């Protein structure tokens, strides 16, 4: 029996290791501002307000792009990434999103899911083709600029 393992110093070292292992999930959280900015409270607060306003502008731009042409979701996540440079809540949201996207990508690579998606896509294309064929058979192909006024 090893009596050295019962010493309080080694127990504390083991507890510190456990904390470090648990803290590895939390690493990288917090402000990414330069140290000279974080050292001054008012400067750091101003920095955070600036980051928030820039991130908000980018997120609003992404929301506007959702119904319009443009990469709306990419811009929204870009705004979230800007916020994540300063705010822990945004860092956690991005980590959650990244985890969910990775899980969805792994599910999509499953052969059964891929086969189902290919079958459903093929059926959808056949249905659209039949509808377009029926429309063309019934009305023909008339260009909008050649429609006569009645």
N, C-alpha and C positions, 0 to 999 in steps of 0.2 A: 504494500500500500504506500502510495506516495503522500507523505504528510505535507509536502511543500505546496500542494494544490489547495490546501485549506487556509492558507495565509490570506489576509484581507487585501494585500497589495495585488496579488494575482487575480483575485475576484474582481477587483476594480478594473484591472487591465482587460479582463474578459468582458466586463460590462461596457467599457469604452469601445471595444471591438464590435460588440453587438450594436451599440449606438451608431458607430461608423458605418456598419453594414446597412442599418435602417436609414441612415442619413444619406446613403448613396442614392436613394430614390429622390431625396430632396435637394441634391446638389444642383447648383445652377439656378436656384430660385433666388429672386431678389433683384435689386437694382443693378443694371450693367453700366451705370454712369461712371465716369472717371472718378478716381479717388478724391481729387481736389474739389470736385463738385459735391460729392457725398460728405465731405468734411465740413461744409458750410450749410447749415440748415435752410436758410432762405434761398440760397442758390440752388440747392437740391429740390426744394419745393417748386421754384420757378422752372427748373428743368423738367420736373414731373408734369407740371401744367402744360408746358410746351409739347412734351411727348404725347400727352393725352389729346391735345387739340389737333396735332398732326395726324395721330392715329384715327381720331374721330372723323376728320376730313376724308381720309382714305376709305374708311368703312362706309361713310355716307356715299362717296363716289361709287363704291362697289354695289351698294344697294340700288343706286340709280341705274347702274349697268345691268342689273338683273333682268328687267323687261326690255332693255335696249341692247343693241349690239355691243358686245364687249365681254371681257372675261370677268363677270361680276363676282363669282365666288373666289376666284384667285385674288382679286383686289381686296375683298373683305378679309381673307386670311392674311393678306399682306398688312392690312391695318392692324389685325390682331397681333401679328409678329412685331409691329412697331410698338404696340402697347406692351408686349411681352418683354421688351428690353427694360421696362421699368416697373411693371406691376405683376405681382405674384399670381393674382387671379387669372390674368391673361396667359401667363406661362402654364398654369394648370389646365386652362381650356385648350390651349394648343397641344399639350401632351395628351389629353383625353381624345382630341380630334385625331391626332396622329395614330394613336392606338386603335381607334375605331376604323380608320381608313386602312390600316395594315391588316386588321382582322377581316374586313370586307374583301380586300385583295386576296387574302389567303383562301377565303370561302369561294371566291370567283375562280380560283385555280383548281378547285375540286373537280375532277372529271365528271361526276354526276351533275353538278351544277352547270358546268360548261355545256354538257350535252343537252340539258333541259333548256338553257338559254338559246342554243342554236336552233332547237326544234321550235321554240316559241317565236323566235325571230323569223324563221322560215314560214311558219303558219301566218304570221302577221304580214309578211311581204306578199304571200299568195292572196290574202284577203284584200290588201290594198290594190294589187294588180287586177283582181277581178272587179273591184269597184271602179277603178279607172277605165278598164275595158268596157264595162257597162255604160259608163258616162259617155265615152267616146262613140260607142255604137249608137246610143240614143241621140246625142246632140252633135256629134262630130267635133272636129278640131277647128274652132273659130277663134281667131285672134281678137283680143279686145278692141283693137283699133279698126277692125272691120265690121263691127256690130252696127247694123243699120238702125236708125231711130224709127220707132213705130208710131 
